[in-house]
Amino acid sequence: MSADHPGVLLCMAVELKSPQDTIPALTPEEAGELALLVAQDLHKFDEESAELELLTVGALYDPVEILRPMWPVHLELQNLAARAPRKPSVAKGDEVLAGEGRIIAFGQGEGSLPGALTPDPAFVSGPLKLMPLVLQGDPAVAIRCADTFERKLLETGMASAATALFVQTKFGLNVEHVRYMTAFDLAAMMQMQYSHAGVGFLWPIIEAGLMGRLEPLEIDNPPEPVLLWDGRNIRSPLLAYSDWLAIGHKFNTSEQNYAHFQARRQQLLDLLASHGLTIES
């Protein structure tokens, strides 16, 4: 929770057994059905969640689309929900779907999702897909739920069999696992993955963007390129060979290594750009 997101930011994480070329969005009716299953699941982790309004969309996103400055997909859900007509949710039998809260689920109608909710097809083939969820309402209830989910979901947040089957069938996926996590769980998991991939030194910049921190930041991690964050944009000096030699005397200074240095610089900038960070030319 934050001043910009007065709610609990969660994700349904869908781990795939095999990559997908395309992943369809759900219709509004299908998105509503899935949202009801999600509400049931979340109620089992914390009964108070039924008192909050649940927002979601019948679409799946790559982690880099979620982990962008100020959590834009979650924010778009909140912005669209603020303009959406509301009607009370219902309960089925003994299973509570919502208490005082309501459920708003966006789906694809007339060929497109509303607002800025369309996933970027450039990232469709990744092994982990995420459906964003927001719980909002009474601040005191939201704070308690956020604390409960931060303590519980990472270890015990598996989706129900009914939810997992619905996701697999309606999205047409070959699913390994379906589980819930908080937005901060997702950030911590991606930070660990980036560290294992040798790019963990980028995380302070990604995190600064996520949290809207405006303080300047310099990442100087030789022999990696220098990266400068001014609170809004990223810059990495494009060094001529002679300038690179002047600072690279401790390393292999062949022209081949210089070419590798330049390629590495572009790779890092592309990764940061995928997180929605603005790169200065």
N, C-alpha and C positions, 0 to 999 in steps of 0.2 A: 504494500500500500504506500501511496505517496500523495502529496498535495495535488499532483496532476492526475493521479489515478485513484480517486476515493473509492477503491474497491479492492477485491482480492483477485490477483492475476494468476491464472492457472493455465495448464495445457493438458490436453489428452495427447500422449505420445504414442505413436504407432510405429513399431519397429518392423521393417519389412524383411522377408526372406530373400527377395529378389528385387532388382530395380524395376521401375515402371517407366514406360515411355510417356504415358499420360495418366492423369488421375482426374476423374470427373468430379464436378461439384454436385451436391445433393439438391434435389428440388426442395422448395419450402416445406412441403409435407414431410419428406424424408428427414430434413434437418430438424423439424419439430419432434418427430419420433425419436431421433437419436438424442435430442436434448432432454427428453423425458427419461430416457435410460441413464443419461449422465446425472441428472438430478437424483435419481434413485441411488446411484453409486455414491455420490458425494454425501448424501444423507447418511449412508452407513458409516462414513468416516467421521462425520460431525452432524448431529441432528439439527444443530442451529442453522446449518446451511439452507434449510428449507424456508427460513425466515427472510432470506435474501433473494434478490432478483438475479436470475441466471441469464447471461447473455452468451451466445455462441453463434457459429456459422458452419454450415455444412460444406466445409472445404478444408484441405490439408496444405500445410506450408512447410518449407524447409526451415531449419533453425535460424539461418541467416536472415530470413524474412521476419522472424519474430524478434530476434536480438538486434534491433535497430534503435537509434536514438528515441528515447521516450516511449518505447513499446508501441509503435504506430498501429499494429493490427488490433491490439486490445483497445487502444484509444479510439480507433474507428468504430469498433463495436459499440463503445459507450456513446459516441457521437450519433450514430445511426439510431441506437435505442432511445436516445433522448427525443427523437422525432417520431418514433414508431407508436402506433396505437397499442394500448395495453388492455388485456383482459385477464381475469384471474385464472391461474392454473387449476387443475383438478387432481384428485387423488383416485387411485384405483385400488379397491379392496383395502388391505392392510398396509400397502406400500405407499408411503408418503412421497409424492412427487414435488410438492412445494407447499409451504405453509402460508404465511402472509406474503411471501415473495411470488414473483411471476417468472415465467420463462419466455424469453424472446430469442428465436432462432432464425437466422437469415439463410435463405437458400437461393438457388439460381432460378430466376424466372425470366422468360423471354431471351434466353441465351447468355445471360450475364448475371454476376453477383452484384449486389448494390454497393454504391460508394466506391471506396478504394480497397475492396476485399478480394479482388481477383488475384490468385497466386501467380507468381512469375513463372512461366513455363521453362525458363532457363535453369531452374533449380529442381525440376520435377524428379530427377533420377536419384536423388539422395536416399540413403537407407533408413533415415528417420524422418517421419512426418508428424506434424503437430496441428492439432485443432485448438485454437485459442478459446479460453473460457474466462468470463468475468463474473464474479459475485459482487453485488453492490446493494446498498441499503443502509440500514441503521449502522452508524459508525462503530458503536460499541460491539455489536454482533459481528461486524466484519473484522474487527481487530481480533476478537476471540477465534473466529474461524481461521483467519490467516495464521495465527499462532499454532492452532491445531494442525493445519495442513502442512506447515513448515516442519512440524515434529513427526508427522505420520506418513505423508505420501511417499517420500523417497524410499522408505523401507517396505511399506505395506499397501501402496497405492495401485494394485492391479485392478483393472476394470473387470466387471462381471462377465461371465461367459456370454450372456445375452448381448451385452454391449459389444464385445469383441467380435461376435458372429455378425452383428449388424454392420459393423465397420467393414469387415472383410467382404460381406456380400454386396452391400450397397455401393461401396467405392470400387469393388472389383479388384481387391488386393490379395496378395499372398502374405499373410500376416504372421509374424513371429510372436510378438507380444503387444498388448495394449495396456497402458497404465497411465496414471495421473501423476502430475508433478506441478510444483509451483513454478512461476516464472524464474524465481531465483535458483531453484533446483536445476532448471534448464541451463541457466548461466553458469553455475558451478560445474555442471557436467561438460559443457562445451569448453570451459577454461581448461579442464583436465585433458580433454581430447586434443586441444591445441598444444598443450604442453608436451603431450606424447608425440605430436607431429612436428615438434621443433619450432613452433611459432608461438609459444606461450608468452613470449615477451611483448606480443601485440595486445595482450588482454587489458592492460591498464588503459589503453586508448579506447578499445571497444567498450569497456565498462564506463569510462568517462562519458562517452556518447549516450549509453543506455540511461545513465542517471542524470544527464543534463549538467554535468560539471563543466564550468567555464574556465577553470584554472589551466594555464598553459602547462604542457607536459612534453618532455623530451625523452625519447627512447634511443639511447646510445649504447648499442650492444655489439661491439666489434666481434667478428668482421662483418656483421650485418649493416645494411644502410641505416643512416640516422633518420629518425622519423620525428617530426615536430607537430604537436597538437596545440592550436592557439585557443582552444575552447569551442571552436566551431568547425574548423577545417584542418586538414592534414597536409603537410608539405614534407617532401623528401628531396634534398638537393640532388640535382642531376649532375654528377661530377664528370668532368673531362678526365681522360686517362692520366694526364700529368697531375691533376689535383688528387686523383685517387692514389697515385703513387706516393704523393706527399704524406698521406695519412695511412697508407697501407704497407709501410716498409716492414712491419713485423710479420706480414703474411706473404704468401706466394704472390708475386707481383707480375706474373706473366699476363700477356694480352688475353689469353684464354680465361684466366681467372677474372680479369676485368669484365669480360663479356658475361661471365657467370654472375658477377656482382650486379651488373645492370639488369640482367634477367631476374635475379632474386628481388631486386628493388621493385620491379614491375609486378612480380608475383605477390609481394606483400601489399602493395597498394591496391591490387585487384581484390585481394581478400578483404581488406578494410572497406573498399567500396561496396562489396557485396553486403556488408552490414549497414549500408545506407549512409556511410560517412563520406563527406565531401572532400575530394582530393583537389588540391590546388595544382595547376599545371606549372 
